[in-house]
Amino acid sequence: MDGHGGVIFELYLACIGIIVYCFPYSVLVYIIVPTASKLEPPIMVYV
């Protein structure tokens, strides 16, 4: 630990980045899965 909070700041940015990066995909999955489940067995429902 170097004591200036750099690690905590990097974790904070990483969490924000993951949320921003994953949110559009979660919306797409939420839209696509019901449609795909009508066409084929729901394989990606657990994602």
DRENTI-850942 format. One record per residue (C-alpha): residue number from 1; x, y, z. Coordinates in pm, 1 decimal, always signed. Layout:
N
+-----+----------+----------+----------+
!  nr !        x !        y !        z !
+-----+----------+----------+----------+
! NUM !        X !        Y !        Z !
...
+-----+----------+----------+----------+
This chain:
47
+-----+----------+----------+----------+
!  nr !        x !        y !        z !
+-----+----------+----------+----------+
!   1 !     +0.0 !     +0.0 !     +0.0 !
!   2 !   +135.6 !   +337.8 !    -95.5 !
!   3 !   -117.0 !   +527.6 !   +115.5 !
!   4 !   -264.3 !   +775.4 !   -133.1 !
!   5 !   -581.3 !   +578.5 !   -208.6 !
!   6 !   -486.8 !   +494.0 !   -566.3 !
!   7 !   -602.7 !   +134.2 !   -535.3 !
!   8 !   -942.0 !   +233.6 !   -399.3 !
!   9 !   -980.3 !   +492.0 !   -674.7 !
!  10 !   -893.7 !   +233.2 !   -940.3 !
!  11 !  -1149.4 !     -9.0 !   -795.1 !
!  12 !  -1407.0 !   +270.0 !   -794.9 !
!  13 !  -1338.0 !   +346.5 !  -1160.6 !
!  14 !  -1343.7 !    -24.0 !  -1242.9 !
!  15 !  -1687.2 !    -64.5 !  -1082.4 !
!  16 !  -1825.0 !   +234.6 !  -1272.7 !
!  17 !  -1670.4 !   +104.8 !  -1594.6 !
!  18 !  -1821.2 !   -239.8 !  -1545.9 !
!  19 !  -2165.9 !    -93.6 !  -1475.9 !
!  20 !  -2152.1 !   +140.5 !  -1775.6 !
!  21 !  -2010.5 !   -134.2 !  -1997.9 !
!  22 !  -2254.6 !   -405.6 !  -1891.5 !
!  23 !  -2576.4 !   -204.9 !  -1862.3 !
!  24 !  -2645.4 !   -180.2 !  -2238.6 !
!  25 !  -2575.8 !   -552.1 !  -2273.7 !
!  26 !  -2812.2 !   -636.9 !  -1988.7 !
!  27 !  -3081.2 !   -432.4 !  -2162.5 !
!  28 !  -3011.1 !   -608.6 !  -2491.4 !
!  29 !  -3026.3 !   -948.7 !  -2320.5 !
!  30 !  -3352.0 !   -848.1 !  -2151.5 !
!  31 !  -3497.1 !   -761.9 !  -2492.6 !
!  32 !  -3343.4 !  -1044.9 !  -2695.9 !
!  33 !  -3397.8 !  -1337.1 !  -2457.3 !
!  34 !  -3781.0 !  -1332.0 !  -2465.9 !
!  35 !  -3767.3 !  -1313.4 !  -2845.7 !
!  36 !  -3506.3 !  -1587.6 !  -2877.2 !
!  37 !  -3688.8 !  -1812.0 !  -2629.7 !
!  38 !  -3982.3 !  -1819.9 !  -2870.1 !
!  39 !  -3754.5 !  -1939.3 !  -3149.3 !
!  40 !  -3533.5 !  -2184.3 !  -2960.1 !
!  41 !  -3481.3 !  -2324.2 !  -2610.0 !
!  42 !  -3387.1 !  -2040.8 !  -2369.5 !
!  43 !  -3014.3 !  -2103.6 !  -2336.7 !
!  44 !  -2906.2 !  -1759.1 !  -2213.3 !
!  45 !  -3179.5 !  -1686.2 !  -1960.3 !
!  46 !  -2933.6 !  -1724.1 !  -1673.3 !
!  47 !  -2700.9 !  -1454.8 !  -1808.8 !
+-----+----------+----------+----------+
